């Protein structure tokens, strides 16, 4: 399994997403998976990566939380969770896409 976390420096939520990814992988028993972190710095990089905001989690190159209507660009991303909108997927949401 290949897991990549895309982010940009101005996003306050990517570290939360990173911590939650680590927890979800541990709970899934996937200590063999290392999260690759990829900084997206320019609008051109965002367009090339189809980056729909920070943080973006890719599992085997696919964005399991993608909203096709969301614009591509350097912006913060919002996720729908059981507790309302949040800046990162929950551990349970991540666990669901990692299993």
N, CA, C and O atoms as CSV, one atom per row, in Angstrom:
chain,resi,resn,atom,element,x,y,z
A,1,UNK,N,N,0.847,-1.179,0.000
A,1,UNK,CA,C,0.000,0.000,0.000
A,1,UNK,C,C,0.890,1.238,0.000
A,1,UNK,O,O,1.879,1.314,0.729
A,2,UNK,N,N,0.519,2.193,-0.824
A,2,UNK,CA,C,1.248,3.453,-0.929
A,2,UNK,C,C,0.347,4.563,-0.384
A,2,UNK,O,O,-0.759,4.765,-0.886
A,3,UNK,N,N,0.818,5.287,0.646
A,3,UNK,CA,C,0.042,6.379,1.239
A,3,UNK,C,C,0.870,7.657,1.162
A,3,UNK,O,O,2.017,7.701,1.607
A,4,UNK,N,N,0.268,8.693,0.589
A,4,UNK,CA,C,0.930,9.986,0.453
A,4,UNK,C,C,0.050,11.063,1.059
A,4,UNK,O,O,-1.165,11.078,0.867
A,5,UNK,N,N,0.682,11.958,1.791
A,5,UNK,CA,C,-0.005,13.113,2.367
A,5,UNK,C,C,0.487,14.354,1.638
A,5,UNK,O,O,1.653,14.733,1.754
A,6,UNK,N,N,-0.409,14.982,0.888
A,6,UNK,CA,C,-0.089,16.230,0.182
A,6,UNK,C,C,-0.529,17.396,1.057
A,6,UNK,O,O,-1.590,17.362,1.680
A,7,UNK,N,N,0.313,18.434,1.092
A,7,UNK,CA,C,-0.005,19.587,1.936
A,7,UNK,C,C,0.721,20.819,1.410
A,7,UNK,O,O,1.590,20.722,0.543
A,8,UNK,N,N,0.350,21.984,1.950
A,8,UNK,CA,C,1.138,23.185,1.702
A,8,UNK,C,C,1.444,23.832,3.046
A,8,UNK,O,O,0.728,23.622,4.024
A,9,UNK,N,N,2.503,24.614,3.083
A,9,UNK,CA,C,3.006,25.159,4.344
A,9,UNK,C,C,1.996,25.992,5.111
A,9,UNK,O,O,2.045,26.018,6.341
A,10,UNK,N,N,1.096,26.666,4.443
A,10,UNK,CA,C,0.148,27.536,5.120
A,10,UNK,C,C,-1.015,26.802,5.764
A,10,UNK,O,O,-1.860,27.435,6.397
A,11,UNK,N,N,-1.083,25.507,5.624
A,11,UNK,CA,C,-2.198,24.726,6.156
A,11,UNK,C,C,-1.932,24.308,7.598
A,11,UNK,O,O,-0.932,23.643,7.871
A,12,UNK,N,N,-2.814,24.688,8.525
A,12,UNK,CA,C,-2.608,24.300,9.921
A,12,UNK,C,C,-3.067,22.871,10.212
A,12,UNK,O,O,-2.822,22.360,11.305
A,13,UNK,N,N,-3.725,22.218,9.255
A,13,UNK,CA,C,-4.334,20.915,9.525
A,13,UNK,C,C,-3.531,19.713,9.043
A,13,UNK,O,O,-3.883,18.578,9.362
A,14,UNK,N,N,-2.468,19.932,8.288
A,14,UNK,CA,C,-1.795,18.764,7.731
A,14,UNK,C,C,-1.102,17.931,8.807
A,14,UNK,O,O,-1.011,16.711,8.673
A,15,UNK,N,N,-0.609,18.574,9.879
A,15,UNK,CA,C,0.029,17.797,10.946
A,15,UNK,C,C,-0.989,16.938,11.683
A,15,UNK,O,O,-0.672,15.822,12.094
A,16,UNK,N,N,-2.207,17.443,11.856
A,16,UNK,CA,C,-3.280,16.658,12.473
A,16,UNK,C,C,-3.579,15.442,11.599
A,16,UNK,O,O,-3.706,14.325,12.101
A,17,UNK,N,N,-3.691,15.666,10.295
A,17,UNK,CA,C,-3.945,14.562,9.370
A,17,UNK,C,C,-2.815,13.539,9.431
A,17,UNK,O,O,-3.066,12.334,9.390
A,18,UNK,N,N,-1.581,14.008,9.529
A,18,UNK,CA,C,-0.435,13.108,9.610
A,18,UNK,C,C,-0.517,12.248,10.872
A,18,UNK,O,O,-0.306,11.037,10.810
A,19,UNK,N,N,-0.820,12.860,12.007
A,19,UNK,CA,C,-0.952,12.106,13.267
A,19,UNK,C,C,-2.084,11.089,13.178
A,19,UNK,O,O,-1.943,9.956,13.637
A,20,UNK,N,N,-3.197,11.493,12.591
A,20,UNK,CA,C,-4.334,10.579,12.466
A,20,UNK,C,C,-4.024,9.437,11.506
A,20,UNK,O,O,-4.453,8.305,11.727
A,21,UNK,N,N,-3.288,9.726,10.452
A,21,UNK,CA,C,-2.868,8.665,9.534
A,21,UNK,C,C,-2.007,7.637,10.256
A,21,UNK,O,O,-2.198,6.433,10.090
A,22,UNK,N,N,-1.064,8.113,11.056
A,22,UNK,CA,C,-0.195,7.203,11.802
A,22,UNK,C,C,-1.024,6.330,12.744
A,22,UNK,O,O,-0.783,5.127,12.846
A,23,UNK,N,N,-1.990,6.923,13.427
A,23,UNK,CA,C,-2.843,6.159,14.337
A,23,UNK,C,C,-3.686,5.143,13.582
A,23,UNK,O,O,-3.809,3.996,14.010
A,24,UNK,N,N,-4.269,5.560,12.457
A,24,UNK,CA,C,-5.104,4.650,11.668
A,24,UNK,C,C,-4.283,3.485,11.137
A,24,UNK,O,O,-4.749,2.345,11.155
A,25,UNK,N,N,-3.076,3.747,10.667
A,25,UNK,CA,C,-2.218,2.672,10.169
A,25,UNK,C,C,-1.855,1.708,11.298
A,25,UNK,O,O,-1.836,0.495,11.092
A,26,UNK,N,N,-1.572,2.231,12.470
A,26,UNK,CA,C,-1.246,1.375,13.616
A,26,UNK,C,C,-2.451,0.509,13.993
A,26,UNK,O,O,-2.306,-0.685,14.256
A,27,UNK,N,N,-3.631,1.116,14.017
A,27,UNK,CA,C,-4.842,0.357,14.362
A,27,UNK,C,C,-5.164,-0.694,13.317
A,27,UNK,O,O,-5.753,-1.728,13.633
A,28,UNK,N,N,-4.780,-0.436,12.069
A,28,UNK,CA,C,-5.013,-1.392,10.985
A,28,UNK,C,C,-3.930,-2.480,10.953
A,28,UNK,O,O,-4.002,-3.413,10.153
A,29,UNK,N,N,-2.936,-2.350,11.824
A,29,UNK,CA,C,-1.841,-3.313,11.829
A,29,UNK,C,C,-0.920,-3.163,10.634
A,29,UNK,O,O,-0.282,-4.126,10.209
A,30,UNK,N,N,-0.850,-1.960,10.092
A,30,UNK,CA,C,-0.035,-1.703,8.897
A,30,UNK,C,C,1.217,-0.911,9.245
A,30,UNK,O,O,1.475,0.149,8.675
A,31,UNK,N,N,1.991,-1.440,10.190
A,31,UNK,CA,C,3.248,-0.797,10.572
A,31,UNK,C,C,4.270,-0.816,9.440
A,31,UNK,O,O,5.282,-0.119,9.502
A,32,UNK,N,N,4.004,-1.618,8.402
A,32,UNK,CA,C,4.904,-1.702,7.255
A,32,UNK,C,C,4.736,-0.528,6.295
A,32,UNK,O,O,5.587,-0.317,5.430
A,33,UNK,N,N,3.663,0.232,6.429
A,33,UNK,CA,C,3.384,1.345,5.516
A,33,UNK,C,C,3.991,2.630,6.066
A,33,UNK,O,O,3.752,2.995,7.217
A,34,UNK,N,N,4.760,3.299,5.252
A,34,UNK,CA,C,5.338,4.596,5.607
A,34,UNK,C,C,4.626,5.674,4.798
A,34,UNK,O,O,4.506,5.572,3.577
A,35,UNK,N,N,4.166,6.687,5.480
A,35,UNK,CA,C,3.478,7.793,4.817
A,35,UNK,C,C,4.516,8.694,4.168
A,35,UNK,O,O,5.447,9.167,4.819
A,36,UNK,N,N,4.339,8.920,2.881
A,36,UNK,CA,C,5.178,9.885,2.178
A,36,UNK,C,C,4.520,11.245,2.307
A,36,UNK,O,O,3.317,11.380,2.085
A,37,UNK,N,N,5.293,12.243,2.662
A,37,UNK,CA,C,4.777,13.605,2.780
A,37,UNK,C,C,5.285,14.410,1.592
A,37,UNK,O,O,6.477,14.415,1.284
A,38,UNK,N,N,4.357,15.086,0.937
A,38,UNK,CA,C,4.737,15.830,-0.268
A,38,UNK,C,C,4.214,17.262,-0.169
A,38,UNK,O,O,3.007,17.501,-0.129
A,39,UNK,N,N,5.145,18.195,-0.133
A,39,UNK,CA,C,4.825,19.611,-0.094
A,39,UNK,C,C,4.429,20.083,-1.488
A,39,UNK,O,O,5.145,19.843,-2.459
A,40,UNK,N,N,3.291,20.751,-1.579
A,40,UNK,CA,C,2.831,21.362,-2.826
A,40,UNK,C,C,3.010,22.856,-2.641
A,40,UNK,O,O,2.377,23.459,-1.774
A,41,UNK,N,N,3.877,23.462,-3.460
A,41,UNK,CA,C,4.272,24.849,-3.222
A,41,UNK,C,C,3.735,25.869,-4.212
A,41,UNK,O,O,3.631,27.052,-3.888
A,42,UNK,N,N,3.396,25.428,-5.402
A,42,UNK,CA,C,3.001,26.390,-6.437
A,42,UNK,C,C,1.658,25.996,-7.050
A,42,UNK,O,O,1.256,24.835,-6.973
A,43,UNK,N,N,0.970,26.951,-7.655
A,43,UNK,CA,C,-0.274,26.615,-8.356
A,43,UNK,C,C,-0.049,25.574,-9.453
A,43,UNK,O,O,-0.921,24.747,-9.719
A,44,UNK,N,N,1.121,25.619,-10.084
A,44,UNK,CA,C,1.426,24.649,-11.138
A,44,UNK,C,C,1.549,23.233,-10.571
A,44,UNK,O,O,1.065,22.270,-11.166
A,45,UNK,N,N,2.205,23.121,-9.408
A,45,UNK,CA,C,2.307,21.809,-8.751
A,45,UNK,C,C,0.927,21.324,-8.324
A,45,UNK,O,O,0.618,20.138,-8.445
A,46,UNK,N,N,0.099,22.233,-7.826
A,46,UNK,CA,C,-1.260,21.877,-7.413
A,46,UNK,C,C,-2.055,21.339,-8.602
A,46,UNK,O,O,-2.756,20.334,-8.487
A,47,UNK,N,N,-1.939,22.005,-9.727
A,47,UNK,CA,C,-2.655,21.571,-10.928
A,47,UNK,C,C,-2.152,20.202,-11.397
A,47,UNK,O,O,-2.952,19.328,-11.734
A,48,UNK,N,N,-0.845,20.018,-11.419
A,48,UNK,CA,C,-0.265,18.745,-11.869
A,48,UNK,C,C,-0.681,17.588,-10.968
A,48,UNK,O,O,-0.879,16.473,-11.450
A,49,UNK,N,N,-0.816,17.838,-9.662
A,49,UNK,CA,C,-1.174,16.791,-8.705
A,49,UNK,C,C,-2.692,16.661,-8.531
A,49,UNK,O,O,-3.157,15.778,-7.810
A,50,UNK,N,N,-3.465,17.537,-9.188
A,50,UNK,CA,C,-4.917,17.598,-8.986
A,50,UNK,C,C,-5.227,17.761,-7.498
A,50,UNK,O,O,-6.110,17.107,-6.942
A,51,UNK,N,N,-4.468,18.654,-6.885
A,51,UNK,CA,C,-4.485,18.927,-5.453
A,51,UNK,C,C,-5.708,19.761,-5.110
A,51,UNK,O,O,-5.792,20.929,-5.491
A,52,UNK,N,N,-6.652,19.172,-4.396
A,52,UNK,CA,C,-7.910,19.840,-4.058
A,52,UNK,C,C,-7.905,20.383,-2.644
A,52,UNK,O,O,-8.950,20.481,-2.001
A,53,UNK,N,N,-6.736,20.732,-2.169
A,53,UNK,CA,C,-6.622,21.355,-0.864
A,53,UNK,C,C,-5.817,20.538,0.115
A,53,UNK,O,O,-5.609,19.338,-0.058
A,54,UNK,N,N,-5.374,21.220,1.143
A,54,UNK,CA,C,-4.505,20.630,2.150
A,54,UNK,C,C,-5.274,20.410,3.440
A,54,UNK,O,O,-5.993,21.294,3.906
A,55,UNK,N,N,-5.118,19.237,4.007
A,55,UNK,CA,C,-4.333,18.085,3.581
A,55,UNK,C,C,-5.123,17.182,2.630
A,55,UNK,O,O,-6.346,17.079,2.729
A,56,UNK,N,N,-4.414,16.535,1.716
A,56,UNK,CA,C,-4.988,15.538,0.831
A,56,UNK,C,C,-4.276,14.222,1.083
A,56,UNK,O,O,-3.047,14.163,1.097
A,57,UNK,N,N,-5.044,13.183,1.280
A,57,UNK,CA,C,-4.495,11.844,1.498
A,57,UNK,C,C,-4.716,11.046,0.220
A,57,UNK,O,O,-5.831,10.969,-0.296
A,58,UNK,N,N,-3.639,10.455,-0.279
A,58,UNK,CA,C,-3.733,9.565,-1.436
A,58,UNK,C,C,-3.425,8.149,-0.974
A,58,UNK,O,O,-2.425,7.915,-0.295
A,59,UNK,N,N,-4.273,7.217,-1.338
A,59,UNK,CA,C,-4.044,5.801,-1.049
A,59,UNK,C,C,-3.892,5.104,-2.396
A,59,UNK,O,O,-4.829,5.047,-3.193
A,60,UNK,N,N,-2.699,4.577,-2.633
A,60,UNK,CA,C,-2.371,3.966,-3.923
A,60,UNK,C,C,-2.682,4.928,-5.072
A,60,UNK,O,O,-3.210,4.529,-6.110
A,61,UNK,N,N,-2.341,6.211,-4.860
A,61,UNK,CA,C,-2.487,7.230,-5.895
A,61,UNK,C,C,-3.886,7.792,-6.050
A,61,UNK,O,O,-4.105,8.666,-6.889
A,62,UNK,N,N,-4.843,7.312,-5.258
A,62,UNK,CA,C,-6.239,7.747,-5.380
A,62,UNK,C,C,-6.644,8.532,-4.144
A,62,UNK,O,O,-6.264,8.193,-3.023
A,63,UNK,N,N,-7.421,9.586,-4.365
A,63,UNK,CA,C,-7.938,10.410,-3.276
A,63,UNK,C,C,-9.301,9.862,-2.868
A,63,UNK,O,O,-10.293,10.136,-3.544
A,64,UNK,N,N,-9.377,9.089,-1.774
A,64,UNK,CA,C,-10.653,8.466,-1.400
A,64,UNK,C,C,-11.704,9.455,-0.887
A,64,UNK,O,O,-12.871,9.095,-0.735
A,65,UNK,N,N,-11.300,10.680,-0.626
A,65,UNK,CA,C,-12.227,11.695,-0.123
A,65,UNK,C,C,-12.516,12.773,-1.177
A,65,UNK,O,O,-13.058,13.829,-0.852
A,66,UNK,N,N,-12.163,12.510,-2.404
A,66,UNK,CA,C,-12.251,13.524,-3.457
A,66,UNK,C,C,-13.678,13.998,-3.697
A,66,UNK,O,O,-14.623,13.209,-3.731
A,67,UNK,N,N,-13.802,15.293,-3.859
A,67,UNK,CA,C,-15.036,15.923,-4.296
A,67,UNK,C,C,-14.726,16.508,-5.662
A,67,UNK,O,O,-14.013,17.507,-5.755
A,68,UNK,N,N,-15.245,15.908,-6.721
A,68,UNK,CA,C,-14.907,16.375,-8.068
A,68,UNK,C,C,-15.261,17.834,-8.322
A,68,UNK,O,O,-14.718,18.450,-9.239
A,69,UNK,N,N,-16.163,18.392,-7.523
A,69,UNK,CA,C,-16.554,19.788,-7.703
A,69,UNK,C,C,-15.599,20.747,-6.996
A,69,UNK,O,O,-15.640,21.952,-7.244
A,70,UNK,N,N,-14.745,20.229,-6.125
A,70,UNK,CA,C,-13.823,21.096,-5.383
A,70,UNK,C,C,-12.742,21.625,-6.322
A,70,UNK,O,O,-12.231,20.883,-7.161
A,71,UNK,N,N,-12.395,22.897,-6.186
A,71,UNK,CA,C,-11.375,23.466,-7.067
A,71,UNK,C,C,-9.981,22.933,-6.742
A,71,UNK,O,O,-9.688,22.558,-5.607
A,72,UNK,N,N,-9.143,22.910,-7.753
A,72,UNK,CA,C,-7.735,22.558,-7.587
A,72,UNK,C,C,-6.992,23.820,-7.181
A,72,UNK,O,O,-7.230,24.883,-7.754
A,73,UNK,N,N,-6.099,23.724,-6.204
A,73,UNK,CA,C,-5.317,24.896,-5.821
A,73,UNK,C,C,-4.775,24.819,-4.417
A,73,UNK,O,O,-5.011,23.856,-3.686
A,74,UNK,N,N,-4.039,25.859,-4.053
A,74,UNK,CA,C,-3.418,25.955,-2.741
A,74,UNK,C,C,-4.421,26.552,-1.757
A,74,UNK,O,O,-4.501,27.769,-1.589
A,75,UNK,N,N,-5.171,25.683,-1.121
A,75,UNK,CA,C,-6.176,26.120,-0.160
A,75,UNK,C,C,-6.289,25.061,0.930
A,75,UNK,O,O,-5.796,23.943,0.786
A,76,UNK,N,N,-6.943,25.432,2.014
A,76,UNK,CA,C,-7.233,24.453,3.056
A,76,UNK,C,C,-8.442,23.640,2.618
A,76,UNK,O,O,-9.342,24.144,1.946
A,77,UNK,N,N,-8.445,22.407,3.003
A,77,UNK,CA,C,-9.513,21.492,2.622
A,77,UNK,C,C,-10.412,21.225,3.823
A,77,UNK,O,O,-9.957,21.246,4.966
A,78,UNK,N,N,-11.684,20.974,3.556
A,78,UNK,CA,C,-12.652,20.685,4.600
A,78,UNK,C,C,-13.211,19.283,4.355
A,78,UNK,O,O,-13.511,18.908,3.221
A,79,UNK,N,N,-13.345,18.518,5.440
A,79,UNK,CA,C,-13.869,17.160,5.380
A,79,UNK,C,C,-15.170,17.078,6.163
A,79,UNK,O,O,-15.310,17.705,7.214
A,80,UNK,N,N,-16.116,16.309,5.652
A,80,UNK,CA,C,-17.354,16.042,6.378
A,80,UNK,C,C,-17.083,14.884,7.337
A,80,UNK,O,O,-16.636,13.818,6.915
A,81,UNK,N,N,-17.349,15.090,8.605
A,81,UNK,CA,C,-17.178,14.044,9.611
A,81,UNK,C,C,-18.490,13.886,10.380
A,81,UNK,O,O,-19.416,14.678,10.207
A,82,UNK,N,N,-18.562,12.875,11.216
A,82,UNK,CA,C,-19.760,12.651,12.028
A,82,UNK,C,C,-20.022,13.823,12.973
A,82,UNK,O,O,-21.160,14.049,13.385
A,83,UNK,N,N,-18.967,14.570,13.314
A,83,UNK,CA,C,-19.104,15.712,14.221
A,83,UNK,C,C,-19.220,17.043,13.483
A,83,UNK,O,O,-19.171,18.101,14.110
A,84,UNK,N,N,-19.372,17.004,12.165
A,84,UNK,CA,C,-19.465,18.228,11.374
A,84,UNK,C,C,-18.232,18.407,10.509
A,84,UNK,O,O,-17.456,17.469,10.325
A,85,UNK,N,N,-18.050,19.598,9.983
A,85,UNK,CA,C,-16.918,19.876,9.106
A,85,UNK,C,C,-15.639,19.970,9.922
A,85,UNK,O,O,-15.632,20.488,11.039
A,86,UNK,N,N,-14.552,19.456,9.340
A,86,UNK,CA,C,-13.255,19.460,10.015
A,86,UNK,C,C,-12.151,19.635,8.982
A,86,UNK,O,O,-12.360,19.432,7.786
A,87,UNK,N,N,-10.984,20.012,9.461
A,87,UNK,CA,C,-9.837,20.243,8.583
A,87,UNK,C,C,-9.054,18.998,8.243
A,87,UNK,O,O,-8.065,19.068,7.513
A,88,UNK,N,N,-9.479,17.858,8.759
A,88,UNK,CA,C,-8.800,16.587,8.506
A,88,UNK,C,C,-9.803,15.461,8.649
A,88,UNK,O,O,-10.755,15.578,9.421
A,89,UNK,N,N,-9.608,14.357,7.910
A,89,UNK,CA,C,-10.466,13.200,8.150
A,89,UNK,C,C,-10.223,12.652,9.558
A,89,UNK,O,O,-9.143,12.834,10.121
A,90,UNK,N,N,-11.216,11.991,10.114
A,90,UNK,CA,C,-11.059,11.378,11.428
A,90,UNK,C,C,-10.235,10.095,11.304
A,90,UNK,O,O,-10.017,9.584,10.206
A,91,UNK,N,N,-9.790,9.592,12.440
A,91,UNK,CA,C,-9.053,8.321,12.447
A,91,UNK,C,C,-9.943,7.217,11.881
A,91,UNK,O,O,-9.474,6.388,11.102
A,92,UNK,N,N,-11.210,7.196,12.261
A,92,UNK,CA,C,-12.124,6.166,11.763
A,92,UNK,C,C,-12.321,6.262,10.248
A,92,UNK,O,O,-12.378,5.237,9.569
A,93,UNK,N,N,-12.424,7.471,9.717
A,93,UNK,CA,C,-12.563,7.636,8.265
A,93,UNK,C,C,-11.306,7.130,7.558
A,93,UNK,O,O,-11.389,6.456,6.531
A,94,UNK,N,N,-10.153,7.459,8.114
A,94,UNK,CA,C,-8.893,7.003,7.517
A,94,UNK,C,C,-8.778,5.483,7.613
A,94,UNK,O,O,-8.367,4.826,6.656
A,95,UNK,N,N,-9.135,4.939,8.744
A,95,UNK,CA,C,-9.082,3.502,8.927
A,95,UNK,C,C,-9.944,2.788,7.888
A,95,UNK,O,O,-9.549,1.751,7.356
A,96,UNK,N,N,-11.112,3.338,7.602
A,96,UNK,CA,C,-12.019,2.741,6.619
A,96,UNK,C,C,-11.391,2.677,5.230
A,96,UNK,O,O,-11.618,1.711,4.502
A,97,UNK,N,N,-10.610,3.679,4.848
A,97,UNK,CA,C,-10.021,3.683,3.497
A,97,UNK,C,C,-8.679,2.945,3.455
A,97,UNK,O,O,-8.169,2.649,2.375
A,98,UNK,N,N,-8.114,2.653,4.612
A,98,UNK,CA,C,-6.833,1.952,4.662
A,98,UNK,C,C,-6.995,0.434,4.771
A,98,UNK,O,O,-6.022,-0.300,4.599
A,99,UNK,N,N,-8.194,-0.042,5.049
A,99,UNK,CA,C,-8.406,-1.480,5.205
A,99,UNK,C,C,-8.878,-2.122,3.933
A,99,UNK,O,O,-9.103,-3.332,3.898
